[in-house]
């Protein structure tokens, strides 16, 4: 885990850095409060920080306040380092936004325990955030999380001048599956399609459940041909799969239809029009007989 050491004393900074690196932390160093704040605000900034109370630029209390006032995605766990063990100062530090404190000179075992507490809290928040972004039935991104990521991905692709394709899929005749075999079988079909999709896309593609029996795939950097190949592999895999029903007494086969839209390198297309084109293409695939791919 990456950890920030914000300490203006060369003596204490060296002790902290050497100790933390010996414990296999990835250490980032700041010698004043302003530099520390800039590091924390970086996109991949550390989520765990040891901050000295007295520093030039910004002191530890003001740094804590600014971190708490800034809406960073992902909680930053702040440990305040102070030479003053007085109750009044400790309360001030906690009220300013520090999560914990260490008294100088510090005991290594106490420091290690305080860091482990911070790691547990950060890991717990990461897990909560991960679960909040997933569709509980299929394990792919839920619609909200997918749309947020797609919006960022479109902006990145337009900025870096790389293409992007969107693949929208819909399980054919899904209502009749639920009506004839029950919702448990319908759920198994959804999980099967999600699993096939996760196995067939590239590692940097991402998948969402768009709604009901619809899934959506973003393929950053993919050409239109590559996106079509991904969709065709998935179409075949679904068509060739079987789902056991009634405790294995019989099996059903399913198919899916696909619509693809494409964002070219120099395009200014927005998220709504890109999705609409994929949805229109999917509608045509359904209208023209299902179990096929249409590009729009």
KEVO-483519 format. One line per 4 residues: number of its first residue (from 0); their letters; for each residue x, y, z of N, C-alpha, C. Coordinates in steps of 0.001 Angstrom, whole numbers, plus 500000, padded with zeros to 6 digits. Example, Ala and Ser with C-alpha at 12.3 -4.5 7.8 and 13.67 -1.06 7.14 Angstrom:
<zagus>
0	as	513190/494310/507800/512300/495500/507800/513200/496700/507800 ~ 512850/497750/507080/513670/498940/507140/512900/500030/507870;
</zagus>
This chain:
<zagus>
0	xxxx	500847/498797/500000/500000/500000/500000/500876/501244/500000 ~ 500427/502260/499269/501161/503525/499205/500851/504353/500449 ~ 501899/504942/501038/501720/505745/502240/502540/507032/502128 ~ 501943/508136/502547/502624/509431/502524/503238/509715/503885;
4	xxxx	504497/510151/503869/505156/510664/505070/505371/512158/504862 ~ 504626/512977/505615/504765/514435/505546/505451/514894/506819 ~ 506731/515121/506727/507551/515422/507904/508705/516338/507492 ~ 508824/517510/508133/509891/518447/507762/511221/518135/508443;
8	xxxx	511188/517345/509530/512423/516970/510216/513124/515840/509452 ~ 514349/516103/509011/515095/515079/508275/515324/513845/509138 ~ 515516/514063/510433/515779/512950/511350/514577/512009/511421 ~ 513409/512569/511741/512221/511728/511853/511776/511190/510498;
12	xxxx	511982/511995/509445/511594/511537/508113/512376/510291/507726 ~ 513670/510288/508012/514507/509118/507666/514085/507893/508467 ~ 513818/508093/509752/513403/506959/510586/512097/506370/510054 ~ 511133/507239/509768/509838/506765/509275/509967/506065/507928;
16	xxxx	510695/506680/507012/510831/506114/505668/511531/504755/505724 ~ 512618/504665/506461/513354/503399/506566/512487/502309/507197 ~ 511745/502685/508235/510887/501711/508927/509765/501222/508015 ~ 509101/502160/507344/507970/501794/506486/508411/500970/505284;
20	xxxx	509549/501322/504722/510050/500532/503585/510466/499134/504022 ~ 510957/499024/505223/511292/497694/505752/510036/496853/505918 ~ 508889/497505/506133/507610/496807/506249/506920/496649/504891 ~ 507640/496985/503816/507168/496796/502430/506083/497776/501993;
24	xxxx	506013/498941/502622/505112/499988/502134/505783/500743/500991 ~ 504960/501249/500096/505412/502125/499019/505343/503555/499559 ~ 506485/504152/499892/506524/505410/500626/506689/506599/499680 ~ 505844/507613/499894/505952/508893/499195/506277/509945/500244;
28	xxxx	507180/510885/499916/507698/511820/500908/507299/513253/500571 ~ 506914/514005/501611/506688/515443/501494/507381/516124/502669 ~ 508002/517277/502414/508726/517978/503477/507963/519176/504026 ~ 506781/519465/503449/505933/520529/503990/504477/520218/503681;
32	xxxx	503576/520991/504294/502156/520708/504167/501586/520947/502786 ~ 502086/521967/502092/501588/522259/500740/501931/521121/499786 ~ 503161/520645/499859/503581/519519/499013/502764/518270/499344 ~ 502496/518060/500640/501722/516892/501066/500303/516935/500485;
36	xxxx	499676/518113/500508/498327/518246/499978/498295/517974/498479 ~ 499296/518474/497758/499369/518230/496311/499499/516747/496008 ~ 500281/516035/496817/500468/514591/496611/499160/513840/496875 ~ 498476/514182/497959/497225/513509/498293/496182/513735/497209;
40	xxxx	496190/514919/496583/495179/515259/495571/495452/514628/494207 ~ 496609/513995/494049/496888/513334/492774/495882/512197/492550 ~ 495656/511888/491271/494659/510866/490925/494947/509536/491603 ~ 496222/509163/491684/496598/507906/492343/497297/508191/493670;
44	xxxx	496896/509280/494308/497528/509678/495567/497347/508646/496666 ~ 498209/508680/497677/498138/507709/498779/496852/507862/499579 ~ 496352/506751/500072/495130/506740/500884/495460/506663/502378 ~ 496737/506551/502690/497191/506464/504073/498318/507472/504239;
48	xxxx	498250/508324/505291/499248/509384/505441/499620/509586/506901 ~ 500926/509772/507133/501443/510173/508444/501864/511629/508311 ~ 501240/512494/509098/501410/513946/508936/501953/514548/510219 ~ 503047/515274/510112/503583/515976/511269/502710/517179/511605;
52	xxxx	502544/517460/512898/501710/518591/513326/502330/519910/512893 ~ 503600/520101/513178/504279/521376/512880/505067/521226/511582 ~ 504606/521938/510536/505291/521914/509236/505183/523287/508592 ~ 506141/523644/507741/506011/524894/506980/504919/524777/505917;
56	xxxx	504451/525915/505436/503418/525926/504402/502046/525737/505003 ~ 501699/524502/505307/500471/524144/506022/500855/523277/507203 ~ 500328/523582/508386/500616/522686/509502/499686/521472/509420 ~ 499914/520509/510283/499168/519264/510220/497673/519440/510393;
60	xxxx	497258/520341/511284/495828/520559/511508/495157/521123/510266 ~ 495780/522141/509666/495187/522750/508478/495169/521775/507309 ~ 496218/520969/507210/496262/519947/506158/495113/518958/506331 ~ 494859/518520/507562/493744/517607/507825/492420/518249/507416;
64	xxxx	492236/519506/507767/490982/520196/507433/490784/520283/505920 ~ 491847/520598/505194/491740/520739/503737/491460/519395/503071 ~ 492069/518326/503583/491808/516988/503028/490348/516606/503261 ~ 489833/516890/504454/488440/516536/504753/487443/517398/503971;
68	xxxx	487823/518643/503654/486929/519522/502897/486905/519167/501421 ~ 487954/518480/500959/488058/518131/499546/487377/516799/499299 ~ 486512/516729/498309/485730/515517/498037/486529/514557/497165 ~ 487455/513854/497767/488277/512873/497061/487532/511553/496978;
72	xxxx	487649/510885/495833/487043/509561/495687/487921/508544/496407 ~ 487450/508040/497500/488240/507127/498315/488744/507831/499563 ~ 488449/507261/500718/488807/507886/501992/490319/507894/502186 ~ 490841/509014/502746/492257/509122/503087/492377/509038/504605;
76	xxxx	493093/508053/505092/493260/507835/506527/494470/508621/507001 ~ 494251/509545/507945/495285/510485/508370/495740/510181/509794 ~ 497051/509979/509951/497651/509789/511277/498505/511008/511578 ~ 498175/511708/512669/498880/512933/513039/500062/512589/513936;
80	xxxx	501209/513126/513600/502440/512886/514364/502729/514134/515194 ~ 502817/513982/516518/503005/515146/517388/503932/514823/518554 ~ 504640/515852/518994/505504/515698/520174/504745/516020/521451 ~ 503535/516547/521312/502755/516970/522467/501682/515934/522775;
84	xxxx	501827/515289/523937/500900/514223/524309/499709/514744/525103 ~ 499585/516063/525231/498493/516627/526017/497138/516314/525431 ~ 496158/516060/526302/494808/515698/525879/494192/516773/524989 ~ 494391/518030/525338/493792/519134/524588/494275/519138/523145;
88	xxxx	495562/518913/522927/496103/518903/521569/495639/517687/520778 ~ 495544/516556/521449/495059/515352/520763/493621/515558/520293 ~ 492793/516152/521146/491398/516435/520774/491353/517395/519585 ~ 492203/518421/519598/492262/519370/518478/492578/518652/517171;
92	xxxx	493535/517735/517236/493924/516994/516041/492804/516141/515493 ~ 492104/515440/516383/490995/514586/515951/489839/515422/515408 ~ 489577/516571/516046/488513/517452/515568/488846/518051/514201 ~ 490127/518226/513912/490544/518775/512614/490391/517757/511483;
96	xxxx	490206/516484/511829/489999/515471/510798/490983/514321/510821 ~ 491925/514344/511755/492852/513216/511870/492086/511986/512368 ~ 492490/510819/511888/491857/509572/512327/492551/508981/513548 ~ 493836/509277/513694/494618/508708/514781/495818/509609/515020;
100	xxxx	496595/509303/516017/497779/510118/516322/498885/509221/516850 ~ 500099/509681/516676/501293/509006/517198/502128/510053/517934 ~ 502602/509704/519115/503410/510620/519910/504893/510381/519641 ~ 505627/511461/519373/507083/511378/519229/507732/511344/520621;
104	xxxx	508817/510591/520783/509346/509584/519847/508423/508370/519854 ~ 508194/507796/518664/507181/506754/518543/507774/505361/518725 ~ 506921/504465/519164/507279/503052/519294/506921/502350/517993 ~ 507811/501570/517435/507585/500939/516130/506380/500003/516144;
108	xxxx	506206/499252/517209/505091/498314/517254/503749/499040/517333 ~ 503732/500149/518056/502506/500957/518126/502197/501530/516742 ~ 503234/502056/516063/503054/502603/514725/502513/501527/513777 ~ 503075/500331/513840/502622/499253/512957/501150/498931/513200;
112	xxxx	500744/498889/514485/499338/498594/514807/498415/499689/514290 ~ 498829/500953/514437/497998/502070/513954/497853/502014/512429 ~ 498911/501666/511749/498848/501557/510283/497941/500418/509850 ~ 497980/499304/510571/497123/498169/510223/495649/498526/510388;
116	xxxx	495341/499339/511407/493964/499804/511580/493542/500623/510365 ~ 494425/501547/509944/494138/502355/508761/493945/501506/507520 ~ 494786/500506/507330/494655/499616/506172/493321/498886/506191 ~ 492907/498392/507361/491633/497667/507449/490458/498565/507060;
120	xxxx	490498/499804/507508/489404/500730/507190/489383/501036/505695 ~ 490545/501273/505107/490617/501558/503667/490157/500346/502861 ~ 490608/499157/503241/490206/497943/502522/488712/497678/502652 ~ 488158/497968/503829/486722/497797/504034/485945/498759/503142;
124	xxxx	486397/500019/503073/485720/500983/502206/485822/500558/500747 ~ 486995/500055/500343/487159/499580/498961/486167/498473/498633 ~ 485977/497547/499578/485066/496430/499353/483617/496914/499292 ~ 483256/497857/500161/481901/498412/500139/481641/499113/498816;
128	xxxx	482622/499893/498358/482477/500596/497090/482376/499613/495926 ~ 483177/498540/495987/483149/497536/494918/481773/496889/494842 ~ 481235/496487/495992/479925/495837/496013/478812/496789/495592 ~ 478948/498059/495933/477934/499049/495563/477893/499280/494060;
132	xxxx	478988/498951/493360/479067/499164/491914/478649/497941/491101 ~ 478382/496821/491770/478104/495582/491051/476623/495230/491061 ~ 476189/494603/489982/474864/494002/489931/474901/492729/490775 ~ 474016/492626/491757/474125/491536/492729/473905/490168/492108;
136	xxxx	473147/490074/491027/472845/488771/490435/473956/488272/489527 ~ 474510/489148/488701/475453/488709/487662/476910/489028/487960 ~ 477163/489945/488901/478543/490286/489238/479215/491261/488289 ~ 478494/491753/487267/479054/492784/486395/478659/494149/486967;
140	xxxx	479163/495231/486379/478823/496561/486864/477316/496812/486766 ~ 476779/497509/487766/475390/497924/487626/475320/499114/486663 ~ 474109/499501/486318/473950/500527/485281/474597/501854/485678 ~ 474388/502280/486918/474961/503549/487359/476475/503552/487269;
144	xxxx	477100/502481/487785/478559/502407/487777/479095/502323/486350 ~ 478398/501573/485493/478842/501469/484101/478791/502831/483413 ~ 477697/503558/483596/477539/504844/482940/478582/505851/483409 ~ 478896/505831/484700/479936/506725/485218/481288/506414/484576;
148	xxxx	481598/505124/484488/482878/504748/483892/482900/505022/482393 ~ 481774/504777/481724/481701/505040/480288/481901/506521/479991 ~ 481299/507370/480787/481447/508813/480598/482917/509215/480679 ~ 483625/508687/481669/485060/508980/481810/485860/508398/480654;
152	xxxx	485478/507200/480204/486216/506525/479137/486051/507251/477809 ~ 484851/507744/477532/484627/508507/476304/485482/509773/476303 ~ 485504/510468/477447/486322/511683/477550/487793/511359/477340 ~ 488264/510244/477911/489676/509866/477754/489983/509518/476300;
156	xxxx	489107/508767/475655/489334/508374/474266/489343/509588/473337 ~ 488457/510535/473602/488436/511750/472778/489694/512594/473015 ~ 490167/512604/474253/491367/513371/474584/492619/512759/473968 ~ 492701/511431/473978/493898/510749/473483/493781/510294/472029;
160	xxxx	492617/510600/471410/492402/510281/469992/492493/508784/469698 ~ 491816/507990/470528/491734/506553/470254/490257/506173/470105 ~ 489958/505127/469333/488560/504751/469101/487955/504014/470292 ~ 486666/503856/470234/485938/503141/471285/484671/502564/470664;
164	xxxx	484351/501339/471032/483114/500720/470547/482237/500331/471726 ~ 480930/500364/471477/479951/499986/472482/479125/498830/471915 ~ 479027/497746/472689/478252/496577/472272/477092/496400/473238 ~ 475888/496428/472726/474705/496212/473554/474070/494873/473165;
168	xxxx	473763/494054/474155/473185/492741/473863/471883/492555/474630 ~ 471026/491710/474075/469734/491426/474694/469424/489944/474485 ~ 469068/489250/475553/468746/487824/475455/467405/487670/474754 ~ 467394/486875/473712/466179/486700/472912/465124/485899/473685;
172	xxxx	463871/486324/473542/462719/485603/474102/462852/485342/475604 ~ 463416/486309/476318/463688/486093/477746/462398/485988/478558 ~ 461386/486741/478182/460120/486689/478926/459510/485288/478888 ~ 459611/484656/477738/459039/483308/477628/459819/482301/478477;
176	xxxx	461119/482542/478655/461916/481668/479532/461405/481781/480959 ~ 461196/483010/481425/460650/483208/482772/459255/482628/482896 ~ 458427/482840/481874/457045/482365/481932/456960/480845/481925 ~ 457797/480187/481108/457704/478732/480936/458491/477944/481971;
180	xxxx	459614/478505/482444/460505/477729/483323/460726/478374/484686 ~ 460220/479576/484885/460343/480231/486183/461522/481193/486254 ~ 461461/482067/487241/462479/483113/487373/463837/482565/487816 ~ 463851/481439/488499/465143/480850/488875/465935/480462/487625;
184	xxxx	465233/479866/486666/465899/479527/485403/466317/480802/484668 ~ 465441/481808/484698/465794/483087/484090/467052/483674/484700 ~ 467172/483562/486019/468383/484058/486702/469619/483282/486259 ~ 469463/481957/486092/470592/481142/485629/471030/481562/484225;
188	xxxx	470074/481887/483383/470404/482356/482032/471180/483669/482108 ~ 470734/484579/482944/471426/485863/483099/472850/485667/483603 ~ 473014/484767/484578/474365/484507/485102/475238/483853/484042 ~ 474655/482965/483250/475420/482306/482193/475909/483322/481171;
192	xxxx	475030/484204/480718/475408/485205/479722/476471/486146/480290 ~ 476299/486566/481543/477290/487448/482171/478644/486749/482269 ~ 478634/485465/482661/479884/484718/482772/480580/484556/481433 ~ 479816/484218/480390/480397/484101/479051/481007/485431/478609;
196	xxxx	480291/486518/478894/480767/487836/478490/482078/488177/479191 ~ 482137/487950/480505/483367/488245/481259/484549/487431/480746 ~ 484302/486202/480329/485383/485335/479850/485875/485701/478456 ~ 485022/486333/477650/485367/486564/476246/485897/487967/475951;
200	xxxx	485582/488947/476804/486071/490301/476510/487543/490426/476884 ~ 488179/491479/476405/489573/491740/476732/489678/492258/478164 ~ 490864/492199/478753/491005/492535/480174/490729/494009/480454 ~ 490859/494882/479449/490618/496311/479683/489230/496746/479215;
204	xxxx	488393/495815/478715/486995/496114/478445/486218/496057/479761 ~ 485043/496669/479792/484214/496545/480995/482754/496344/480609 ~ 482027/495664/481500/480684/495160/481210/479707/495677/482250 ~ 478490/495975/481807/477444/496367/482735/476139/495666/482413;
208	xxxx	475301/495540/483424/473928/495083/483190/473092/496342/482980 ~ 472631/496524/481777/471966/497765/481412/470530/497812/481921 ~ 469933/496653/482051/468564/496575/482555/467914/495279/482128 ~ 467221/494604/483059/466536/493357/482705/467490/492337/482119;
212	xxxx	467242/491975/480862/468094/490984/480177/469088/491637/479223 ~ 469324/492926/479359/470257/493651/478488/471605/493851/479172 ~ 472673/493593/478420/474029/493856/478886/474696/494843/477933 ~ 475709/495534/478436/476411/496517/477616/477905/496394/477868;
216	xxxx	478690/496456/476797/480144/496266/476873/480821/497470/476251 ~ 481806/498023/476949/482640/499085/476381/483994/498504/476031 ~ 484456/498783/474798/485736/498236/474333/486671/499388/473936 ~ 487359/500002/474895/488246/501124/474585/489393/500699/473675;
220	xxxx	489685/501524/472665/490805/501249/471756/490497/500211/470704 ~ 489300/499650/470717/488969/498595/469752/488514/499198/468421 ~ 488944/498582/467346/488415/498955/466036/487006/498394/465907 ~ 486299/498844/464908/484953/498321/464666/485003/496825/464365;
224	xxxx	486037/496384/463644/486201/494963/463333/486412/494151/464610 ~ 487254/494656/465516/487503/493948/466776/486236/493834/467604 ~ 485475/494925/467677/484220/494897/468434/483257/493877/467843 ~ 483198/493822/466517/482307/492860/465861/482769/491427/466138;
228	xxxx	484085/491184/466147/484606/489849/466448/484265/489428/467873 ~ 484367/490374/468816/484001/490075/470210/482526/489706/470292 ~ 481683/490507/469653/480246/490239/469679/479910/488901/469022 ~ 480592/488577/467920/480316/487319/467218/480747/486117/468059;
232	xxxx	481896/486209/468722/482326/485107/469600/481311/484900/470717 ~ 480837/486004/471274/479867/485905/472362/478536/485357/471860 ~ 478111/485795/470683/476858/485296/470103/476915/483783/469931 ~ 478052/483285/469391/478207/481838/469180/478241/481076/470503;
236	xxxx	478990/481612/471475/479100/480946/472774/477736/480795/473435 ~ 476938/481831/473372/475598/481775/473977/474722/480774/473223 ~ 474774/480830/471917/473960/479937/471088/474307/478471/471332 ~ 475574/478178/471611/476019/476795/471790/475868/476293/473226;
240	xxxx	475449/477175/474143/475322/476784/475552/473956/476180/475829 ~ 473896/475370/476876/472615/474810/477322/472446/475087/478814 ~ 471194/475265/479230/470877/475528/480630/470002/474392/481153 ~ 470446/473671/482196/469600/472603/482748/468413/473198/483513;
244	xxxx	467249/472589/483360/466057/473023/484101/465389/471799/484712 ~ 464553/472092/485705/463824/471020/486407/464782/469933/486881 ~ 465817/470370/487610/466820/469476/488207/467482/468578/487173 ~ 467733/469117/486003/468433/468374/484966/467551/467490/484127;
248	xxxx	466235/467565/484336/465324/466715/483555/465304/467117/482085 ~ 465554/468383/481821/465631/468843/480437/466562/470043/480356 ~ 466833/470462/479155/467762/471565/478932/467137/472541/477947 ~ 467499/473815/478114/467037/474811/477154/468240/475506/476526;
252	xxxx	468050/476007/475334/469071/476775/474632/468566/478203/474473 ~ 469487/479137/474508/469110/480541/474360/469992/481199/473297 ~ 469531/482319/472802/470325/483127/471873/470257/484581/472327 ~ 471099/485405/471725/471110/486833/472050/471332/487636/470783;
256	xxxx	470825/488860/470793/471019/489801/469682/471938/490927/470134 ~ 472636/491531/469144/473672/492522/469475/473564/493756/468589 ~ 473787/494911/469201/473897/496164/468464/475215/496836/468816 ~ 475906/497373/467810/477223/497987/468031/477217/499425/467518;
260	xxxx	477759/500326/468339/478033/501694/467883/479524/501953/468054 ~ 480028/502942/467328/481482/503148/467260/481803/504636/467407 ~ 482799/504921/468232/483295/506287/468412/484652/506382/467735 ~ 484730/507144/466661/485994/507285/465935/486942/508225/466666;
264	xxxx	488233/508169/466276/489275/508903/466978/489005/510399/467051 ~ 488457/510982/466000/488265/512425/465961/486812/512831/466194 ~ 486013/511929/466776/484589/512202/466953/484334/512968/468247 ~ 483304/513799/468221/482884/514520/469425/481565/513966/469960;
268	xxxx	481223/512758/469555/479970/512117/469975/479878/512050/471498 ~ 478690/512314/472046/478520/512230/473494/477956/510870/473883 ~ 477868/510655/475181/477476/509348/475718/476054/508968/475296 ~ 475142/509940/475289/473750/509633/474966/473584/509170/473517;
272	xxxx	474236/509863/472591/474086/509482/471182/474787/508155/470894 ~ 475904/507884/471577/476597/506609/471384/475721/505446/471849 ~ 475097/505601/473000/474212/504557/473518/472973/504403/472635 ~ 472417/505524/472178/471230/505458/471326/471513/504708/470030;
276	xxxx	472684/504925/469442/473027/504220/468203/473150/502723/468452 ~ 473758/502351/469575/473870/500919/469909/472493/500322/470163 ~ 471640/501079/470836/470282/500609/471125/469458/500481/469838 ~ 469618/501439/468934/468911/501368/467641/469380/500159/466831;
280	xxxx	470694/499903/466873/471233/498741/466158/470700/497448/466761 ~ 470606/497394/468084/470052/496215/468759/468586/496012/468365 ~ 467839/497086/468299/466431/497002/467887/466306/496400/466484 ~ 467200/496833/465580/467176/496284/464220/467521/494795/464216;
284	xxxx	468498/494412/465049/468869/492995/465133/467679/492153/465583 ~ 466911/492672/466528/465709/491975/466986/464660/491917/465873 ~ 464455/493054/465233/463419/493151/464205/463720/492258/463003 ~ 465015/492086/462699/465415/491329/461511/465518/489819/461763;
288	xxxx	465159/489356/462961/465135/487918/463186/465857/487419/464409 ~ 466535/488297/465147/467227/487952/466397/468471/487091/466133 ~ 469235/486851/467217/470453/486031/467145/471395/486523/466042 ~ 471608/487841/465990/472475/488419/464989/473064/489735/465487;
292	xxxx	473991/490291/464699/474690/491519/465073/474382/492593/464028 ~ 474060/493791/464521/473849/494933/463636/474747/496087/464104 ~ 475370/496759/463149/476246/497896/463463/475579/499172/462974 ~ 475598/500206/463801/474956/501460/463414/475849/502645/463772;
</zagus>
